[in-house]
Amino acid sequence: MEKTMILDGIIEGMPLFAKELIAGGVAGGIAKTAVAPLERIKILFQTRQAEFHSIGLLGSFSKIAKTEGLPGFYRGNGASVARIVPYAALHYMTYEEYRRWIILGIPGINRGPVLDLIAGSFAGATAVLCTYPLDLVRTKLAYQVVESPKLNVKGLLPSEQVYKGILDCFSKTYREAGAKGLYRGVAPSLYGIFPYAGLKFYFYEEMKSHVPKEHKKDITVKLACGSLAGLLGQTFTYPLDVVRRQMQVQRLSASNSADMKGTIDTLITIVQRHGWKQLFSGLSLNYLKVVPSVAIGFTIYDVMKSLLRVPSRDEDVIEVTTNQRNSPTSSLPS
């Protein structure tokens, strides 16, 4: 009883942004781990097209199972979760914060999907900038295909390029190219996340606006709207994700030449060498993983918000607005 009271006190004393950080981080970590095998194969499709794309989804699963076993499906997932937890936490929290700031800063603004488009875009960019080095490390680790316990990695340059873990990858990447190397490929990430994050929230809120009021809190409705929004947003921005992956592993691939430097150059080179279809390589896998990922993410996020007693977004905006209007500082003369 006493422990429950202490826990209740801690939860009640937590600021709203901290609750949103925790809820988003937990949801992101669990959802990402659930779809890790598909994420690994998607990255291999994007970066090792000659080796994996030709054998298809089932063939890729079989190859990884034979050469690496079960751990192979989760190679790079540690870095992925280490990235997605702060990324999801920041994405959810900053989206809510940006939305509040816009509403409070521009009285009378229309609280429709366009507001979510703007807040979501800036939230996505903020989260990417803060967590990008972890995404780069995740990609490099997932790119490696270990053929034996001795880390004889097929298709890589000298053995010193083999990364043994997250810290080892960070260290070698930094020694090789400095801080700039940890942000290689960040440009297409920002180009992609701005429209993707914004469109995802836009489509989600737009679709929810057409749902009858009595069904708005139905979790299945949220999952359906969220999944469709994610699919639409991902389709429009996916080519930039492929460009980002190619830039991230450029130094690891023996087939790539040094002329693939910037975003536009990389995009053109991919089209010239492999055709425009390569810009959508792995997209079907992304469709397969988006639905369960969104479903799990939304469910866990809702559960965490309930446990942490986070008010609904509309109630929260009303509460914050009321508190600011009634605060002592707001009544002081200017």
C-alpha positions, -999 to +999 in steps of 0.1 A: +000+000+000+028+024+010+047+015-022+016+022-043+012+056-026+049+064-033+045+054-069+013+074-073+032+104-058+060+100-083+037+097-113+016+127-102+048+148-096+062+140-131+059+168-156+038+161-187+068+161-211+086+135-190+055+112-192+053+116-229+091+108-232+087+076-212+055+064-230+070+071-264+104+055-256+089+023-243+064+020-272+092+026-297+116+001-282+090-028-280+076-021-315+111-020-331+122-052-315+091-070-327+098-062-364+137-064-361+140-094-385+121-076-413+141-045-406+174-064-410+164-079-443+151-045-455+185-030-449+202-058-467+178-054-497+187-017-498+225-021-495+233-055-508+209-058-537+230-081-558+234-106-530+200-106-513+175-089-536+178-116-562+169-144-537+138-126-524+122-125-489+121-162-481+155-168-496+170-140-475+154-154-443+168-188-452+203-175-459+205-156-426+192-186-407+218-209-422+248-185-419+240-167-387+212-185-369+186-167-348+209-140-335+214-129-372+179-117-374+186-093-346+220-081-357+221-044-352+189-044-331+208-033-300+218-001-318+184+001-334+166+000-300+193+023-285+183+047-312+146+042-314+139+046-277+152+082-276+140+088-311+104+078-304+105+095-271+117+128-286+094+124-316+062+120-296+072+146-270+084+173-293+054+168-316+031+175-286+053+204-275+055+220-309+018+216-313+012+233-279+037+261-287+019+268-321-015+268-305-004+291-276+017+313-298-009+318-325-043+322-308-072+312-329-051+290-353-071+262-369-063+229-350-068+208-381-044+184-399-022+212-412-012+220-377-002+183-372+017+184-405+038+214-393+043+201-357+051+165-370+076+177-395+096+197-370+093+170-344+107+145-369+136+167-378+144+173-341+144+136-333+166+127-363+193+153-355+194+141-319+197+104-327+212+101-362+246+086-351+228+057-336+209+051-368+241+051-388+257+026-364+226+004-366+228+003-404+265-005-404+260-034-380+229-047-399+249-045-431+274-070-420+267-106-429+288-129-407+297-161-424+315-177-394+321-171-357+355-156-366+337-126-383+348-134-418+324-110-435+318-115-471+319-085-494+336-061-470+369-044-474+398-052-450+389-070-418+395-039-397+363-026-411+343-053-393+324-039-363+321-060-332+295-040-315+279-006-310+308+011-292+333-005-316+314+009-345+311+043-330+349+044-322+360+032-357+336+055-375+348+085-355+385+077-360+379+072-397+359+104-404+354+124-372+321+138-360+312+144-397+313+107-403+287+100-376+262+122-396+269+108-430+236+105-449+218+128-425+208+152-454+184+127-471+172+117-436+161+153-430+147+156-465+127+125-459+116+129-423+102+164-429+075+152-453+072+117-438+067+127-402+045+156-412+024+136-437+021+107-412+005+129-386-015+148-413-030+117-427-036+102-393-055+132-380-073+138-413-086+102-413-095+104-376-115+135-383-139+114-404-144+088-377-177+090-357-173+105-323-183+074-305-155+054-321-126+079-318-112+062-287-114+028-302-079+013-304-087-006-336-096+027-353-064+043-341-044+013-354-062+014-388-057+051-392-021+050-380-011+021-402-026+036-433-010+070-426+023+053-421+020+034-454+011+065-474+038+087-458+064+059-463+056+054-500+060+091-508+094+094-490+109+059-493+135+067-521+153+091-497+155+063-472+173+041-498+197+069-506+204+074-469+212+037-464+236+037-494+254+067-481+257+052-446+274+020-459+294+035-488+327+030-472+319-006-464+309-018-499+336-030-521+315-023-552+308+014-545+331+040-559+342+072-542+321+094-565+289+088-545+293+117-522+262+139-518+225+131-517+218+141-554+249+123-566+240+091-548+204+093-560+216+097-596+242+069-593+216+044-579+193+051-608+221+048-634+235+016-620+204-002-609+174+016-623+147+036-606+131+005-591+161+002-568+148+034-551+119+014-539+139-017-529+126-032-497+094-011-498+072-042-497+091-053-466+085-019-451+048-024-457+049-057-439+067-043-409+048-009-407+014-025-398+026-046-369+050-020-358+023+007-357-002-016-341+023-026-313+035+010-309+001+025-306-011-002-282+020+002-259+019+040-261-018+040-251-011+016-222+018+036-210-001+069-212-029+053-192-004+040-166+013+074-164-021+092-164-014+114-194-045+133-204-058+131-239-042+156-263-072+179-265-077+179-228-039+186-223-040+216-247-070+230-229-053+225-195-020+240-206-037+270-221-058+276-190-028+272-167-008+298-188-037+322-189-043+319-151-006+319-141+007+348-120+033+357-146+006+361-173-012+387-152+019+409-146+020+442-164+043+443-193 
